[in-house]
Amino acid sequence: MEIMENNHIGGRRLGFWSILLIFSGTFLVMLFVTGLLQIWIASSGLSARDSVLFGSAAQGVLAFIVPSFVVARLENDHPFAGMGLAGRQEFRWYVGIVVLLLLSMPAMNQIIYWNSEIHFPESMGALEESLRSWEERAADMTDLILQGNSVMTLISGILVVGVLTGFAEEAFFRGGLQRIMIRYGVNANVAIWVAAFIFSAVHFQFFGFIPRLLLGAAFGYFYYWTGSLWCSAFAHALNNSLVVIFAWLRNSGVMSDDIENLGVCEAGFPWFFAISLIITAVFIRYQKKFFNR
């Protein structure tokens, strides 16, 4: 009675490798189309920020959403139901997501700090330098999107970075990849963590890999527990939107960077991390109160 129960309603049973090939093939084709579209957008005379936002929106729709819906339609006469986009919703699910994200914030901030402070042995210095250069390029792109303090920059950031990107990535990694693996017999926990690993890896940010892996797993469990892609998309969109909102508040002079360092301990025992981790673990242990269908 978990997330896969609706995938056989009027569905066609294709082979696992056939489905995976169609899924990945459609992704690669749409990624190529997205690349061409992004080149055209970059030459259209838009500002650098607007070009990145429109390019990101195109990538979300074409490269992430389209492959998942193509596969879901091939498998199922009711693709929305198969992906978890139809059916009842429970308000308590969304309350549970908000509570869990808030409880885990100090622990996640500490993990983000620890991951960013990883240093390789001297013999692997060249590799670390390359990885950090990738990280800096990604940071420059993020800073470009998050710049500005007008109301329109806030709204456009939330809509594209928060809502659209959150939904698109959940459609691909949870409603697509994770769902396919579970449907064809892969253990649910394995499928959730494999999808989370790939989700984190494709961002090409090693010094943010672990916290993104944990977030991806959390989104995967929200999807699995509730059977609703809307739940994981809500969690993803909320996480991304908070980043946009905090950046906008900083740009407006309303808030400092301290919120992102909440609970971070650079020396000594990380008490906030330990307390946040324990409370989060207890909450997850008794998650059935919030997330069971």
C-alpha positions in Angstrom: 0.0 0.0 0.0 2.9 2.4 -0.7 3.5 4.8 -3.5 3.5 2.2 -6.3 -0.1 1.0 -5.8 -1.6 3.2 -8.5 1.0 2.4 -11.2 -0.9 -0.6 -12.5 -4.2 1.0 -13.1 -4.7 0.5 -16.8 -1.0 0.5 -17.3 1.3 -1.3 -19.8 4.1 -3.4 -18.5 7.3 -2.5 -20.4 10.7 -3.9 -19.5 12.8 -2.1 -16.9 15.7 -1.4 -19.3 13.3 -0.3 -22.1 11.7 2.2 -19.8 15.1 3.4 -18.4 16.4 3.8 -22.0 13.3 5.8 -23.0 13.6 7.9 -19.9 17.3 8.7 -20.3 17.0 9.0 -24.1 14.2 11.5 -23.8 16.2 13.4 -21.2 19.3 13.6 -23.5 17.2 14.8 -26.4 15.4 17.4 -24.4 18.8 18.5 -22.8 20.1 19.1 -26.3 17.0 21.1 -27.3 17.3 23.1 -24.0 21.0 23.9 -24.9 19.9 25.3 -28.2 17.1 27.3 -26.6 19.5 28.7 -24.0 21.9 29.8 -26.7 19.0 31.7 -28.4 17.9 33.2 -25.0 21.5 34.4 -24.3 21.6 36.2 -27.6 18.1 37.8 -27.2 19.2 40.9 -25.5 17.9 40.0 -22.0 19.8 40.9 -18.9 22.2 38.2 -17.6 19.9 37.4 -14.7 16.8 37.1 -16.9 18.7 35.0 -19.4 19.7 32.6 -16.7 16.1 32.5 -15.3 14.5 31.8 -18.7 17.2 29.2 -19.4 16.6 27.5 -16.1 12.8 27.5 -16.7 13.3 25.9 -20.1 15.6 23.2 -18.7 13.1 22.4 -15.9 10.2 22.0 -18.3 11.9 20.3 -21.2 14.7 18.2 -19.7 13.2 17.3 -16.3 9.4 17.3 -16.6 8.9 16.0 -20.2 10.9 12.7 -19.8 9.0 11.8 -16.7 5.6 12.4 -18.3 6.6 10.6 -21.4 7.5 7.5 -19.4 4.5 7.8 -17.1 2.2 7.9 -20.2 3.8 4.9 -21.8 3.4 2.9 -18.5 0.0 4.1 -17.5 -3.3 5.2 -19.0 -3.5 7.6 -16.0 0.0 9.2 -15.9 -1.0 11.8 -13.3 -2.2 9.1 -10.9 0.9 7.0 -11.7 3.2 9.8 -10.8 1.3 10.8 -7.7 -0.2 14.0 -9.0 -3.8 12.9 -8.5 -5.7 11.7 -5.4 -6.4 13.1 -2.0 -4.0 15.4 -0.2 -3.7 15.7 3.6 -3.0 19.0 5.3 -1.0 17.2 8.0 1.5 16.1 5.4 2.5 19.6 4.6 2.6 20.5 8.3 4.9 17.6 8.9 7.2 18.8 6.1 7.4 22.3 7.5 8.1 21.0 11.0 10.8 18.6 9.8 12.6 21.2 7.8 12.6 23.6 10.7 13.8 21.0 13.2 16.6 19.9 10.9 17.8 23.4 10.0 20.6 23.7 12.6 21.8 20.1 11.8 21.8 20.8 8.1 23.6 24.1 8.5 26.4 22.3 10.4 26.6 19.6 7.8 26.8 22.2 5.0 29.7 23.9 6.9 31.5 20.6 7.5 31.1 19.6 3.8 32.4 22.9 2.6 35.5 22.6 4.9 36.6 19.3 3.5 40.2 19.4 2.3 42.0 16.8 0.3 45.6 15.4 1.0 48.4 17.5 -0.6 48.8 14.8 -3.3 45.3 15.5 -4.4 45.6 19.2 -4.4 44.9 19.5 -8.2 41.7 17.6 -7.9 40.5 19.8 -5.0 41.4 22.9 -6.9 39.3 21.7 -9.9 36.4 20.8 -7.7 36.5 24.2 -5.9 36.6 26.0 -9.3 33.4 24.2 -10.3 31.9 25.2 -7.0 32.9 28.9 -7.5 31.3 28.9 -11.0 28.1 27.4 -9.6 28.2 30.0 -6.8 28.6 32.8 -9.3 25.6 31.6 -11.2 23.6 31.4 -8.0 24.7 34.9 -6.9 23.6 36.2 -10.3 20.1 34.7 -9.9 19.8 35.9 -6.3 21.0 39.5 -6.9 18.6 42.5 -6.6 16.2 43.7 -4.0 13.1 44.6 -6.0 9.7 42.9 -5.5 9.9 41.5 -9.1 13.3 39.9 -8.4 11.8 38.2 -5.3 8.7 37.0 -7.2 10.6 35.8 -10.3 13.2 34.0 -8.1 10.5 32.2 -6.1 8.5 31.2 -9.2 11.5 29.9 -11.2 14.1 28.8 -8.6 11.5 27.8 -5.9 8.3 26.6 -7.5 9.3 25.5 -11.1 12.7 24.1 -10.3 11.4 22.4 -7.2 8.6 20.7 -9.1 10.7 19.9 -12.2 13.5 18.2 -10.3 11.0 16.2 -8.2 9.1 15.1 -11.3 12.4 13.8 -12.7 14.2 12.3 -9.7 11.3 11.2 -7.6 8.3 10.9 -10.0 10.6 9.5 -12.7 13.8 7.8 -11.6 12.8 6.7 -8.1 9.3 5.6 -9.2 10.7 3.6 -12.1 13.1 1.7 -9.9 10.5 0.9 -7.2 8.0 -0.1 -9.8 10.4 -2.7 -11.3 11.3 -4.3 -8.0 14.2 -2.3 -6.6 14.0 -2.0 -2.8 12.4 1.3 -1.8 15.2 2.4 0.4 17.8 1.6 -2.2 15.8 3.4 -4.9 15.3 6.5 -2.7 19.0 6.8 -1.9 20.2 6.0 -5.5 17.9 8.7 -6.8 19.1 11.1 -4.1 22.8 10.3 -4.9 22.2 11.0 -8.6 20.3 14.2 -7.8 23.2 15.5 -5.7 25.9 14.3 -8.2 24.4 16.1 -11.2 24.7 19.4 -9.5 28.5 19.0 -9.8 29.1 20.6 -6.4 31.3 18.2 -4.3 31.5 20.6 -1.4 27.8 20.7 -1.1 27.2 17.0 -2.0 26.3 15.6 1.4 23.6 18.1 2.5 22.1 17.9 -1.0 22.1 14.1 -0.8 20.3 14.2 2.5 17.7 16.7 1.2 17.2 14.4 -1.9 16.6 11.4 0.4 14.2 13.4 2.5 12.2 14.4 -0.6 12.2 10.8 -1.7 10.8 9.6 1.6 8.1 12.3 1.5 7.1 11.0 -1.9 7.2 7.3 -0.8 5.4 7.8 2.5 2.5 9.9 1.1 2.3 8.7 -2.5 2.0 12.4 -3.5 4.5 14.1 -5.8 3.0 17.4 -4.6 4.4 16.7 -1.1 8.0 16.3 -2.2 7.6 19.2 -4.7 6.3 21.3 -1.9 9.3 20.5 0.3 11.7 21.1 -2.5 10.1 24.4 -3.5 10.0 25.5 0.1 13.7 24.8 0.6 14.6 26.7 -2.6 12.2 29.5 -1.9 13.7 30.1 1.5 17.1 30.5 -0.1 15.7 33.1 -2.5 13.8 34.9 0.3 16.8 35.0 2.7 19.0 36.4 -0.2 16.4 39.1 -1.0 16.2 40.1 2.7 20.0 40.4 2.8 20.1 42.4 -0.4 17.4 44.7 1.1 19.5 45.2 4.3 16.8 43.6 6.4 18.7 40.5 7.5 22.4 39.4 7.9 24.0 36.2 6.9 23.5 34.8 10.4 20.4 32.8 9.6 22.4 30.5 7.3 24.9 30.0 10.1 22.2 29.2 12.7 23.6 26.4 14.9 27.0 26.2 13.2 29.9 25.4 15.5 33.3 26.0 14.1 35.1 24.8 17.2 34.2 22.7 20.2 31.3 20.3 20.5 28.4 21.1 18.1 25.6 21.1 20.7 23.0 22.7 18.3 23.8 20.1 15.7 23.4 17.2 18.2 20.2 18.5 19.6 18.7 19.2 16.2 19.8 15.8 14.9 18.3 13.9 17.8 15.0 15.8 17.6 14.8 15.3 13.9 15.6 11.5 14.3 12.8 11.2 16.8 10.4 13.0 14.6 11.3 10.7 11.6 11.0 7.7 13.9 7.4 8.6 14.6 6.6 10.1 11.2 3.6 7.9 10.7 1.5 10.4 12.6 2.0 12.9 9.9 2.8 11.0 6.6 0.9 7.7 6.6 -1.9 7.6 4.1 
